[in-house]
Amino acid sequence: MALILRQMSGARSQTKGMPVISVSKRSAVEPFHAMDLLGAATRRRQTGKPVISMAVGQPSHPAPQRALEAARQALAHGRIGYTDALGLIELRQGLSDYYSTRHGVTIDPGRILVTTGSSAGFNLAFLGLFDPGDVVAIARPGYPAYRNILNALGLRVLEVGVDAESHFTLTPESLEAAQRAAGCKLSGVLLASPANPTGTVTGRAQLKALMDYCGTQDITLISDEIYHGLTYSGDESSALEIGDEVIVINSFSKYYCMTGWRIGWMVVPDHLVRPLECLTQSLYISAPELSQIAAIAALGATDELDGYKASCRANRDFLQKRLQDLGMPLLSPMDGAFYAYADVSAFTNDSMDFAYKMLAEIDVAATPGRDFDPVDGHRAMRFSYAGSRADMVEATDRIAAWLAK
Ligand SMILES: Cc1ncc(COP(=O)(O)O)c(C=O)c1O
């Protein structure tokens, strides 16, 4: 099993003849290549190029109608202000109802914190749970921002390779082996299900085995459930169905189609609420009130959102076959989320170069596997199918013609 124990590396910048402004070591994180690609695609589009982006996990569907209407009404009343750091009680209550309806568990709204997207939830969790030097395990391939945030906060990242043998998820055995090989003791484990970029859904039995292991080893499990609502195969259990000794992070960005509203939430054990509230007060004050109001309404929009999910499922079926026909077999099954993680080794050994050439030559943006996997990602690309079918058909037609040249 391949694994890497990563540590911060830093840099100082100095311009000749100018006052020296230092750059912190902690800011020397890797670029988030999907976001770089998004930026490059946007710049090309601004020059009139017919760019299609399958680079970021961003639904083409707008925020649900109910959410938009609630936001319009709030704007008509004029004042949008700070809220309690923990969030509007109506939203926290709505989220508590969500757990009862979707997962059959009772969660006290007092344990729910509203955050500025799940990204803020990661900052809060890492700051609230760990100290500099602590080691946190993540899956490789996995969402790159985990690695970058952990590094920026002075934590050490243990990347644990996942593959078909481990059903592309972290297991007690793989965590044990990785710690032994790296000679370290984990403080935390971060697991996403459904996962980005592999689409893996970690079933209830596997999740329970992981939680039991973490419980006995004094390891805190953080469960990233941001792709809940977008599972096509397998069971979508919340870690909260299994126990309360877990940190759950979620967001309105994906199933709820509200990426730009920057609104998410976390569920934590009682004793963590106050420390995380204090961190939130100083780091963010509160999540945006307008987005919180819209999110309350979005929770009731499941009919509309299940329609979006159905379109994702159809896109998935289309892309699964199309990539195979293009000579890019899937590296993992597309059980959830909205990504195809494909093997492009028939065409390149440098996915970064492949991605930028594809953008420059046929105006199609997709994300190099290097973003998710520093070891094997050079032979993989991630294609997001969160967008429209028409875009996907056009993008893959362009790719087919390009590869045929
Ligand atoms: C696995 C995973 N977690 C978290 C995020 C961040 O989402 P947000 O901050 O929009 O809630 C993403 C975004 O793509 C993701 O893929």
The ligand as an SDF file (V2000), in Angstrom:
LIG
                    3D

 16 16  0  0  0  0  0  0  0  0999 V2000
  -15.6590   16.0460   -0.6610 C   0  0  0  0  0  0  0  0  0  0  0  0
  -15.8940   17.5280   -0.5940 C   0  0  0  0  0  0  0  0  0  0  0  0
  -15.9890   18.1060    0.6130 N   0  0  0  0  0  0  0  0  0  0  0  0
  -16.1650   19.4410    0.7150 C   0  0  0  0  0  0  0  0  0  0  0  0
  -16.2680   20.2550   -0.4050 C   0  0  0  0  0  0  0  0  0  0  0  0
  -16.4300   21.7560   -0.2020 C   0  0  0  0  0  0  0  0  0  0  0  0
  -17.7380   22.1850   -0.3680 O   0  0  0  0  0  0  0  0  0  0  0  0
  -18.3710   23.5330    0.1910 P   0  0  0  0  0  0  0  0  0  0  0  0
  -17.3510   24.3070    0.9070 O   0  0  0  0  0  0  0  0  0  0  0  0
  -18.9080   24.2180   -1.0160 O   0  0  0  0  0  0  0  0  0  0  0  0
  -19.4800   23.0980    1.1120 O   0  0  0  0  0  0  0  0  0  0  0  0
  -16.2120   19.6840   -1.6740 C   0  0  0  0  0  0  0  0  0  0  0  0
  -16.3090   20.5230   -2.8750 C   0  0  0  0  0  0  0  0  0  0  0  0
  -16.2180   20.0880   -4.0060 O   0  0  0  0  0  0  0  0  0  0  0  0
  -16.0050   18.2810   -1.7710 C   0  0  0  0  0  0  0  0  0  0  0  0
  -15.9090   17.6620   -2.9540 O   0  0  0  0  0  0  0  0  0  0  0  0
  1  2  1  0
  2  3  1  0
  2 15  2  0
  3  4  2  0
  4  5  1  0
  5  6  1  0
  5 12  2  0
  6  7  1  0
  7  8  1  0
  8  9  2  0
  8 10  1  0
  8 11  1  0
 12 13  1  0
 12 15  1  0
 13 14  2  0
 15 16  1  0
M  END
$$$$
